[in-house]
């Protein structure tokens, strides 16, 4: 294996570690809501009352607010100094943060730890993707970025599937031990195989890139799309896992994990392929098509119960057990409640006919976003590399995302408690559709009708 490929693989490893930690917390959100039981809280100093819905929103917004604050200094440091060094620092911080997560015992400490996690995810994502874009050639950027994202999604699948099962068997503690260990492995791989970054950008490249016409055009879409993705990705597991009284389906841990993992699985499988296609057929076209499809699928999520009832979807997934295993007594040390293996096993616990349609819709969300994501990242990498500030270009990309990622969870919490669960997905889908419409109009107006396939 040549040195360049080893560098890519070390970056893929860091993306895997980052993705595992991120998705695990997303998967565990409904369980933290149930365990911490957020209620209306009055601040002792200001006398303001924060509703339970806003506290639930802060479980995600605390993470995204910290990301927003961290973007500019981290991106500036990456362009001004060695991106490899910055990546090593944030991976080391990540190992410490996840090792401390078991101390969480209240909403306040959970929000604080999520904020620290936000810094880690932002730093590792910015530096990792900047280095992938910098090492790759222009004509292959979307393909390599797609592979890096595929590593992230592979971790997301493993994390989401294992998180629910491990939580039900052992609680929160062992999960975070595994995440911390993965961050250490990512740190070692980066230290061993990634060459130091010798590029140096002086000044403040944010100011020039902020006026870049292509970046401004992409921003018209990305600003709105952030609301869509944050609402939909955050509330799909909440919809699956919270109690029926809160508008959810009250599924068990494994069922929630599979719902989350399906989006990641389809996205992981498609991104290297769609990234390669966007390198050859026009990245703006893939942004437009993927964003529009995502919005349409999001609008269908609340109809999963109706779809399941209409097509006669089963309310239980049953696995027949071979006769040689049926009746076998299980060892006492296994984290299973069965005294002996029955002739049939009911997978995923008690579910409803909405389960399979919800899993299918989650998979379609992943396919739709796989068209958009590598193409969008490659466009930002192109502009940043040409103007001498690839980390700052990705930093601008992150900043454009931040208003939606900060406000959307608060909006979603309010919608969930005050209007209903379905309204979260209707609003999320609408943001995606208005985003692609705005992007198309500005693209044609400023850059001509051929820009959709030429970019």
MOHU-V35196 format. One record per residue. RES is the residue in one small letter. OMEGA is omega in whole degrees, 0 to 359 (999 if undefined). D_LAST is the distance of its C-alpha to the last C-alpha in Angstrom with 2 decimals. Layout:
BEGIN
[[RES & OMEGA & D_LAST] [RES & OMEGA & D_LAST]]
END
This chain:
BEGIN
[[x & 183 & 32.85] [x & 186 & 31.28] [x & 180 & 30.80] [x & 179 & 27.00] [x & 176 & 27.21] [x & 177 & 29.98] [x & 178 & 27.86] [x & 182 & 25.16] [x & 176 & 28.02] [x & 177 & 29.62] [x & 176 & 26.47] [x & 179 & 26.27] [x & 178 & 29.93] [x & 176 & 29.41] [x & 178 & 26.69] [x & 181 & 29.30] [x & 179 & 31.95] [x & 182 & 29.86] [x & 180 & 28.85] [x & 180 & 32.47] [x & 183 & 33.83] [x & 186 & 31.35] [x & 178 & 31.72] [x & 179 & 35.46] [x & 176 & 35.91] [x & 181 & 33.81] [x & 183 & 35.99] [x & 183 & 39.16] [x & 180 & 38.47] [x & 179 & 40.63] [x & 174 & 43.42] [x & 177 & 43.32] [x & 180 & 43.55] [x & 184 & 46.58] [x & 184 & 48.22] [x & 176 & 47.71] [x & 180 & 48.46] [x & 178 & 46.85] [x & 176 & 49.04] [x & 185 & 49.17] [x & 177 & 49.79] [x & 179 & 51.34] [x & 185 & 50.41] [x & 184 & 53.75] [x & 186 & 52.88] [x & 181 & 50.92] [x & 180 & 52.55] [x & 178 & 49.29] [x & 177 & 48.94] [x & 183 & 45.79] [x & 177 & 45.56] [x & 179 & 45.09] [x & 178 & 41.79] [x & 177 & 40.42] [x & 176 & 41.78] [x & 177 & 39.94] [x & 180 & 36.76] [x & 175 & 37.53] [x & 176 & 37.63] [x & 183 & 33.82] [x & 175 & 33.38] [x & 176 & 35.54] [x & 185 & 33.01] [x & 176 & 30.00] [x & 177 & 31.91] [x & 176 & 32.64] [x & 181 & 29.01] [x & 180 & 28.16] [x & 187 & 30.91] [x & 190 & 29.97] [x & 187 & 26.25] [x & 180 & 26.65] [x & 180 & 29.59] [x & 179 & 28.24] [x & 178 & 24.80] [x & 180 & 26.69] [x & 179 & 29.15] [x & 179 & 26.52] [x & 184 & 25.01] [x & 184 & 28.49] [x & 183 & 30.38] [x & 181 & 30.06] [x & 179 & 27.56] [x & 179 & 29.79] [x & 178 & 32.78] [x & 179 & 31.13] [x & 179 & 30.10] [x & 180 & 33.70] [x & 184 & 35.12] [x & 175 & 33.22] [x & 176 & 33.99] [x & 177 & 37.63] [x & 180 & 37.62] [x & 178 & 36.22] [x & 180 & 39.14] [x & 182 & 41.57] [x & 182 & 40.07] [x & 177 & 40.09] [x & 182 & 43.60] [x & 184 & 44.77] [x & 180 & 43.36] [x & 178 & 46.65] [x & 183 & 48.41] [x & 179 & 46.62] [x & 180 & 49.35] [x & 178 & 48.19] [x & 182 & 45.23] [x & 180 & 45.30] [x & 178 & 45.11] [x & 179 & 42.43] [x & 179 & 40.21] [x & 180 & 40.95] [x & 175 & 40.09] [x & 177 & 36.85] [x & 177 & 35.97] [x & 177 & 36.62] [x & 178 & 34.55] [x & 178 & 31.65] [x & 181 & 31.85] [x & 182 & 31.92] [x & 179 & 28.94] [x & 183 & 26.83] [x & 181 & 27.93] [x & 178 & 27.53] [x & 180 & 24.11] [x & 184 & 22.79] [x & 181 & 24.42] [x & 181 & 23.76] [x & 177 & 19.99] [x & 180 & 19.81] [x & 176 & 21.90] [x & 179 & 19.96] [x & 181 & 16.71] [x & 182 & 18.89] [x & 184 & 20.76] [x & 173 & 17.98] [x & 185 & 16.26] [x & 185 & 12.58] [x & 182 & 12.06] [x & 188 & 14.16] [x & 182 & 13.36] [x & 179 & 12.33] [x & 180 & 15.35] [x & 176 & 17.73] [x & 175 & 16.73] [x & 177 & 17.33] [x & 177 & 20.67] [x & 177 & 21.58] [x & 177 & 21.00] [x & 176 & 23.01] [x & 178 & 25.83] [x & 181 & 25.73] [x & 175 & 26.01] [x & 177 & 28.76] [x & 180 & 30.69] [x & 179 & 30.09] [x & 180 & 31.67] [x & 182 & 34.61] [x & 183 & 35.05] [x & 180 & 35.01] [x & 183 & 37.34] [x & 185 & 39.72] [x & 181 & 39.81] [x & 181 & 41.51] [x & 180 & 44.01] [x & 180 & 44.86] [x & 181 & 45.35] [x & 181 & 47.72] [x & 190 & 49.64] [x & 186 & 49.79] [x & 187 & 48.34] [x & 191 & 45.73] [x & 183 & 47.12] [x & 180 & 46.35] [x & 184 & 42.75] [x & 172 & 42.02] [x & 179 & 43.97] [x & 181 & 41.58] [x & 179 & 38.50] [x & 179 & 40.09] [x & 178 & 40.90] [x & 178 & 37.31] [x & 177 & 36.16] [x & 178 & 38.84] [x & 177 & 37.68] [x & 178 & 34.09] [x & 181 & 35.57] [x & 179 & 37.60] [x & 178 & 34.72] [x & 181 & 32.59] [x & 187 & 35.62] [x & 193 & 36.52] [x & 184 & 33.36] [x & 180 & 30.63] [x & 177 & 30.97] [x & 179 & 31.25] [x & 184 & 28.18] [x & 178 & 29.10] [x & 179 & 26.19] [x & 179 & 27.47] [x & 181 & 25.74] [x & 182 & 28.34] [x & 184 & 28.31] [x & 186 & 26.22] [x & 177 & 22.44] [x & 186 & 21.90] [x & 179 & 22.87] [x & 183 & 20.20] [x & 180 & 17.29] [x & 179 & 18.53] [x & 178 & 17.74] [x & 187 & 14.19] [x & 179 & 12.35] [x & 179 & 9.14] [x & 178 & 11.77] [x & 179 & 13.91] [x & 177 & 11.56] [x & 182 & 11.06] [x & 179 & 14.78] [x & 175 & 15.77] [x & 189 & 15.02] [x & 180 & 16.13] [x & 181 & 19.38] [x & 183 & 20.59] [x & 178 & 19.41] [x & 177 & 21.55] [x & 182 & 24.60] [x & 185 & 23.84] [x & 181 & 23.43] [x & 179 & 26.29] [x & 187 & 28.62] [x & 182 & 27.98] [x & 182 & 27.95] [x & 188 & 30.98] [x & 174 & 32.97] [x & 177 & 32.62] [x & 177 & 35.08] [x & 177 & 37.13] [x & 182 & 37.41] [x & 192 & 38.53] [x & 184 & 40.93] [x & 185 & 42.67] [x & 178 & 45.89] [x & 179 & 46.24] [x & 178 & 47.89] [x & 178 & 44.60] [x & 183 & 42.68] [x & 182 & 41.62] [x & 174 & 42.56] [x & 178 & 44.62] [x & 177 & 43.48] [x & 187 & 44.63] [x & 183 & 42.71] [x & 179 & 41.71] [x & 178 & 40.43] [x & 180 & 38.31] [x & 180 & 36.98] [x & 178 & 36.00] [x & 179 & 34.19] [x & 185 & 32.08] [x & 183 & 31.64] [x & 177 & 30.37] [x & 181 & 27.11] [x & 182 & 26.68] [x & 181 & 27.73] [x & 178 & 25.26] [x & 180 & 22.40] [x & 183 & 23.68] [x & 187 & 24.04] [x & 191 & 20.61] [x & 178 & 18.29] [x & 180 & 18.62] [x & 180 & 17.96] [x & 176 & 15.04] [x & 178 & 13.47] [x & 177 & 13.99] [x & 181 & 12.59] [x & 174 & 9.25] [x & 185 & 9.23] [x & 189 & 9.82] [x & 177 & 8.63] [x & 185 & 5.21] [x & 179 & 5.56] [x & 179 & 5.57] [x & 181 & 8.01] [x & 175 & 10.00] [x & 182 & 10.43] [x & 183 & 11.71] [x & 181 & 13.90] [x & 180 & 15.27] [x & 179 & 16.19] [x & 179 & 17.91] [x & 180 & 19.79] [x & 180 & 20.96] [x & 181 & 22.47] [x & 180 & 24.29] [x & 180 & 25.78] [x & 180 & 26.88] [x & 182 & 28.89] [x & 186 & 30.82] [x & 180 & 32.01] [x & 181 & 35.17] [x & 181 & 36.15] [x & 177 & 36.59] [x & 179 & 40.40] [x & 178 & 40.56] [x & 180 & 38.36] [x & 179 & 40.56] [x & 183 & 43.71] [x & 183 & 42.50] [x & 180 & 41.67] [x & 180 & 44.66] [x & 182 & 42.85] [x & 177 & 45.43] [x & 176 & 46.63] [x & 177 & 47.30] [x & 188 & 45.73] [x & 178 & 48.75] [x & 176 & 48.96] [x & 182 & 52.06] [x & 178 & 53.73] [x & 182 & 55.53] [x & 183 & 59.31] [x & 180 & 59.66] [x & 183 & 57.80] [x & 180 & 59.08] [x & 180 & 61.74] [x & 179 & 60.86] [x & 183 & 61.76] [x & 176 & 58.98] [x & 183 & 59.70] [x & 183 & 60.40] [x & 179 & 57.85] [x & 182 & 54.86] [x & 180 & 53.07] [x & 182 & 53.81] [x & 182 & 56.26] [x & 174 & 57.39] [x & 178 & 60.86] [x & 181 & 60.33] [x & 179 & 57.46] [x & 180 & 57.94] [x & 178 & 57.49] [x & 177 & 54.27] [x & 176 & 51.72] [x & 182 & 49.79] [x & 172 & 46.31] [x & 178 & 44.44] [x & 179 & 47.61] [x & 178 & 48.26] [x & 179 & 45.24] [x & 177 & 44.87] [x & 179 & 43.28] [x & 190 & 40.16] [x & 182 & 39.44] [x & 175 & 37.80] [x & 180 & 35.62] [x & 177 & 34.50] [x & 179 & 33.64] [x & 179 & 31.71] [x & 177 & 29.75] [x & 176 & 29.00] [x & 178 & 27.64] [x & 175 & 25.39] [x & 179 & 24.04] [x & 179 & 23.15] [x & 180 & 21.40] [x & 184 & 19.32] [x & 178 & 18.33] [x & 176 & 17.56] [x & 185 & 14.45] [x & 195 & 13.29] [x & 182 & 14.61] [x & 178 & 13.28] [x & 179 & 9.60] [x & 181 & 10.44] [x & 180 & 12.57] [x & 178 & 10.34] [x & 177 & 7.94] [x & 178 & 11.37] [x & 178 & 12.74] [x & 183 & 10.34] [x & 180 & 11.27] [x & 180 & 14.82] [x & 181 & 15.44] [x & 182 & 14.50] [x & 173 & 16.68] [x & 178 & 19.40] [x & 187 & 19.65] [x & 178 & 17.88] [x & 178 & 20.66] [x & 177 & 20.48] [x & 176 & 16.75] [x & 176 & 17.71] [x & 176 & 20.76] [x & 177 & 18.96] [x & 178 & 17.10] [x & 182 & 20.65] [x & 178 & 22.21] [x & 181 & 19.98] [x & 191 & 21.16] [x & 180 & 24.76] [x & 179 & 26.10] [x & 183 & 25.33] [x & 177 & 26.64] [x & 186 & 29.77] [x & 185 & 30.61] [x & 178 & 29.66] [x & 177 & 32.45] [x & 176 & 34.96] [x & 180 & 33.88] [x & 177 & 34.01] [x & 178 & 37.47] [x & 179 & 38.73] [x & 182 & 37.40] [x & 185 & 38.90] [x & 187 & 42.33] [x & 183 & 42.61] [x & 180 & 40.92] [x & 184 & 40.29] [x & 184 & 38.08] [x & 183 & 36.18] [x & 178 & 35.02] [x & 182 & 32.92] [x & 176 & 30.70] [x & 179 & 30.67] [x & 178 & 29.45] [x & 178 & 26.84] [x & 179 & 25.47] [x & 178 & 25.49] [x & 180 & 23.43] [x & 183 & 20.62] [x & 176 & 20.74] [x & 177 & 20.92] [x & 181 & 17.98] [x & 177 & 15.59] [x & 178 & 17.30] [x & 179 & 16.85] [x & 181 & 13.14] [x & 181 & 12.75] [x & 181 & 15.19] [x & 180 & 13.81] [x & 181 & 10.20] [x & 183 & 11.95] [x & 186 & 14.62] [x & 190 & 12.99] [x & 178 & 9.82] [x & 184 & 11.06] [x & 181 & 11.13] [x & 184 & 8.58] [x & 183 & 5.65] [x & 180 & 6.35] [x & 182 & 5.80] [x & 181 & 3.82] [x & 999 & 0.00]]
END
